[in-house]
Amino acid sequence: MRFDLKVNGIPREVDVPADMPVLWILRDILGLTGTKYGCGVAQCGACTVHLDGQPVRACLLTVSAAAGRDILTIEAIEHTQAGAKVQQAWLDEEVIQCGYCQSGQIMAATALLQQNPHPTDPEIDEAMAGNICRCGTYVRIRKAIHKAASDDV
């Protein structure tokens, strides 16, 4: 079946099964490999993208559910004000260790700051709860989110 998607502001047409996860469309068809496969059951957050501005797990989001809606990936997050600040704060605070989960972490943090420009620690913890970092950089992640929320970035 043919589906019209808008990925990072660009209209795209894909001919895939209706139940195909958006993750595989992004990675295998469109060549946008910044969104990572982690667990495949929406528990780790590595595949987080924005759908109409809301963070969602691309591993379970079907193309039929995403058709006609705006999908934003890590490849274009820097073009949003919050995304640019989050990415700079991530660098400033040296959040990344192995880096595998970081695109999902950045997407979740950006969505949080777009909805709540000055989150508290409990609000950060709640928003980031579904994003697992095997390297354990949670303290640096929280610090980077606070930095991105300040005027220091």
C-alpha positions as CSV (number, residue, x, y, z in Angstrom):
1,M,0.0,0.0,0.0
2,R,1.1,3.6,-0.6
3,F,1.3,6.0,2.3
4,D,2.1,9.7,2.4
5,L,4.4,10.7,5.3
6,K,6.0,14.0,6.2
7,V,9.4,13.3,7.6
8,N,11.5,16.2,8.9
9,G,9.3,18.6,6.9
10,I,9.7,16.7,3.6
11,P,6.8,14.9,2.0
12,R,7.6,11.2,1.3
13,E,5.6,8.5,-0.3
14,V,6.3,4.9,0.7
15,D,4.9,1.6,-0.7
16,V,4.9,-0.8,2.3
17,P,2.6,-3.0,4.3
18,A,0.2,-1.0,6.5
19,D,1.5,-2.6,9.7
20,M,5.2,-1.8,9.0
21,P,6.8,0.0,11.9
22,V,7.9,3.6,11.1
23,L,11.4,2.7,12.6
24,W,12.1,0.4,9.6
25,I,10.8,2.9,7.1
26,L,13.1,5.6,8.6
27,R,16.1,3.3,8.7
28,D,15.8,0.9,5.8
29,I,13.7,2.9,3.2
30,L,14.6,6.5,3.9
31,G,18.1,6.0,5.1
32,L,17.7,8.0,8.3
33,T,19.7,5.8,10.7
34,G,19.9,8.2,13.6
35,T,16.8,6.6,15.1
36,K,18.0,3.3,16.7
37,Y,16.5,-0.1,17.2
38,G,16.8,-1.1,20.9
39,C,14.2,-3.5,22.1
40,G,11.4,-3.6,19.5
41,V,8.7,-3.5,22.3
42,A,8.7,0.3,23.1
43,Q,10.5,-0.2,26.5
44,C,13.9,1.3,26.0
45,G,13.3,4.6,24.2
46,A,16.2,4.3,21.6
47,C,13.7,4.7,18.7
48,T,11.9,7.8,20.0
49,V,10.8,10.3,17.4
50,H,8.2,13.1,17.5
51,L,4.8,12.5,15.9
52,D,2.9,15.8,15.6
53,G,5.3,17.1,18.3
54,Q,4.8,14.3,20.8
55,P,7.4,11.7,21.6
56,V,6.5,8.2,20.4
57,R,8.3,4.9,19.9
58,A,8.9,4.3,16.2
59,C,9.3,0.5,16.8
60,L,5.6,0.1,17.5
61,L,4.2,3.1,15.5
62,T,2.8,1.7,12.3
63,V,3.0,3.5,9.0
64,S,-0.8,3.5,8.8
65,A,-1.0,5.3,12.1
66,A,1.6,7.8,11.0
67,A,0.3,8.5,7.6
68,G,-0.5,12.2,7.0
69,R,1.2,13.3,10.2
70,D,4.4,15.1,11.0
71,I,7.4,12.9,11.9
72,L,10.5,14.5,13.3
73,T,13.7,12.5,13.8
74,I,17.1,13.2,15.4
75,E,18.4,14.2,12.0
76,A,16.3,17.4,12.0
77,I,15.8,18.1,15.7
78,E,18.5,20.8,15.6
79,H,16.2,22.9,13.5
80,T,13.9,23.4,16.5
81,Q,14.8,25.9,19.2
82,A,14.6,23.4,22.0
83,G,16.4,20.7,20.0
84,A,19.3,22.9,19.2
85,K,19.6,23.8,22.9
86,V,19.4,20.2,24.0
87,Q,22.0,19.1,21.6
88,Q,24.4,21.8,22.7
89,A,23.8,21.1,26.3
90,W,24.5,17.4,25.6
91,L,27.9,18.3,24.2
92,D,28.6,20.8,26.9
93,E,27.9,18.3,29.7
94,E,29.5,15.4,27.9
95,V,26.5,13.3,28.3
96,I,27.3,10.7,25.7
97,Q,29.3,7.6,26.5
98,C,28.5,4.8,24.0
99,G,25.9,7.0,22.4
100,Y,23.5,4.3,21.3
101,C,20.5,5.6,23.3
102,Q,21.3,9.2,22.9
103,S,19.1,10.0,19.9
104,G,16.1,8.8,21.8
105,Q,17.2,10.6,24.9
106,I,17.6,13.9,23.0
107,M,14.2,13.5,21.3
108,A,12.5,12.8,24.7
109,A,14.3,15.8,26.3
110,T,13.4,18.1,23.5
111,A,9.7,17.1,23.7
112,L,9.8,17.8,27.4
113,L,11.3,21.3,27.0
114,Q,8.9,22.1,24.3
115,Q,6.0,21.3,26.7
116,N,7.7,22.5,29.9
117,P,10.5,25.0,29.4
118,H,11.6,24.9,33.0
119,P,11.1,21.3,34.4
120,T,11.9,20.2,37.9
121,D,13.9,17.1,38.7
122,P,10.8,15.0,39.3
123,E,9.3,16.3,36.0
124,I,12.5,15.4,34.1
125,D,12.6,12.0,35.7
126,E,9.0,11.3,34.7
127,A,9.5,12.5,31.1
128,M,12.7,10.5,30.7
129,A,11.6,7.4,32.6
130,G,11.1,5.2,29.5
131,N,14.5,6.0,28.0
132,I,17.1,3.5,29.2
133,C,20.9,4.3,29.2
134,R,23.0,1.2,29.8
135,C,26.0,3.5,30.5
136,G,24.1,5.2,33.3
137,T,24.5,8.8,32.3
138,Y,21.3,9.8,34.0
139,V,22.9,12.4,36.2
140,R,24.5,14.1,33.2
141,I,21.2,13.8,31.2
142,R,19.3,15.7,34.0
143,K,22.1,18.3,34.2
144,A,22.0,18.8,30.4
145,I,18.2,19.2,30.5
146,H,18.5,21.9,33.2
147,K,21.3,23.6,31.2
148,A,19.1,23.5,28.0
149,A,16.2,25.0,30.0
150,S,18.5,27.9,31.2
151,D,19.7,30.8,29.2
152,D,23.3,29.5,29.4
153,V,23.2,27.5,26.2
